[in-house]
Amino acid sequence: MVDWLSHVLLAWIICQILQVKFNFFGGKNTAIVMVGALIPDLIKIGLLFQWMDMDIWNFITPLHTPAGAIITAAVISLFFEEQMSAFKLLLFGTATHFLFDLPLAHVSGGMLMLFPFYWGRYQIYLIPTDDYIVPTLALAVALVIYMVKRGKCTQDKLAQR
Ligand SMILES: [Zn+2]
């Protein structure tokens, strides 16, 4: 699994790019997508239980599957005023999560992408999970986008004067 920082950053980057064309992905909606990108990794609460000597992995494994993430996103979207658009944004976030988890070489032997219909695990062996390339690259790209946007804002302000 790419770490949480990478998932949040990658979701933010995608939103910034999409925002150029679609206003829908801007503002607070970007934050909802970023939350969505973390949903599948809720599975890591298993570590907490493991630390307390409880083995709940088999119960929470579905969290890190598309089917489980869709249900989790639906439940979380109930807390929003505009439930449907929140649900779509959360789903989009989880989609980015799985998209970036797939190229990783998982210790556990891949992800159950078609759970509960098929128990086969999927992964594309490209990046080892302990590789720092992804977070570093994501951080660099995010910084560049941030600087460009900031530069554009100041330019617009100057033009208004
Ligand atoms: Zn993951």
Residues whose N, C-alpha, C, O or C-beta is under 5 A from the ligand:
A	BS01	ZN	M1 P40 D41 D101
